[in-house]
Amino acid sequence: MATNSRLNSILFNKCPRCQQGDFFVSGSAFSRNFDKMHEHCPQCGENFMPEPGFYWASMFVSYAFYTIYTLLTFFIVVKGLDVDLDYYLIGLVPTLILLTPYFFRLARRTWLSIFISPRPVNVHIPETSV
């Protein structure tokens, strides 16, 4: 996978601009501070909090991830493996609860990556001082 892509920053907790700095403070989605974000990229200084309420819309992205996960697992488990629907639903609910921190982080990184494009490789854009 190209290291200078939006998908790389979404999947590996990296800044969408420079692909170097971490987006979240903790490296794991399953730690106590799973929701703590850097306000600016530790490497390039990109603002991760563009405006108040910016990440409100990431809840819709999270909803899309839950839907995709549920549909994929349904077709694999119920249709493919011929498991009873009741057993599938009994296993699905705890799985979705356990994946909540992961989808939370994934949705926020995806939402910000929609608006910030990666810096091209081998091109240095000097930071402007204000």
KOLRO-765518 format. One record per residue (C-alpha): residue in three letters; x, y, z. Coordinates in steps of 0.2 Angstrom, whole numbers, plus 5000, padded with zeros to 4 digits. Each point is the difference from the previous one (the first is absolute). Last residue first. Layout:
BEGIN
ALAXYZ...
END
This chain:
BEGIN
VAL500751695055SER501449894995THR499849914983GLU500649825000PRO501149964985ILE499249874988HIS501349864997VAL499649904985ASN500849834999VAL498449905003PRO498450114998ARG499250065016PRO498449905004SER498350084997ILE499150075015PHE498150014999ILE499549824998SER501549955011LEU499150085014TRP498549904999THR501049844998ARG501050035015ARG498550035010ALA499149854994LEU501449885003ARG500250075018PHE498249975004PHE500049834991TYR501449945011PRO499250065016THR498349924995LEU500749834995LEU499749925017ILE498250065000LEU499749944982THR500849835004PRO498849995016VAL498550024988LEU500549894986GLY500249845010ILE498249995006LEU499550064982TYR500949864992TYR499449875012ASP498250064996LEU500350004981ASP500549815000VAL501749974992ASP500049954982LEU501950034998GLY499850114984LYS498350075003VAL500050035019VAL501850025003ILE500750084984PHE498550094995PHE499650075017THR501850045004LEU500150114984LEU498450085004THR500450045018TYR501750074996ILE499350104986THR498750075011TYR501150045014PHE501250094989ALA498650104992TYR499550055018SER501850055004VAL499950114984PHE498450085007MET500850035017SER501450094990ALA498850144998TRP500250065017TYR501950004998PHE500050194995GLY499050055015PRO501250155004GLU501150044985PRO501549934991MET500649885015PHE501449904992ASN501050154996GLU501549954990GLY501650045010CYS501249904988GLN500749865012PRO499050005017CYS498450034990HIS498950135009GLU498649985013HIS500649825003MET498649895004LYS499449915016ASP498549884996PHE500949835004ASN500650075017ARG499649845010SER500849894986PHE499149894987ALA500350114985SER501849985002GLY501450124995SER499550135013VAL500150194996PHE499049994985PHE500550074983ASP501849945000GLY501350104990GLN500749944984GLN498849994986CYS500350194996ARG498250064996PRO498949865006CYS500949985017LYS500249825004ASN499049875010PHE500449854989LEU498449964991ILE499450184996SER501750074997ASN500449864987LEU498350024992ARG500350184997SER501649964990ASN501950045002THR500649835007ALA499449914984MET499449835004
END
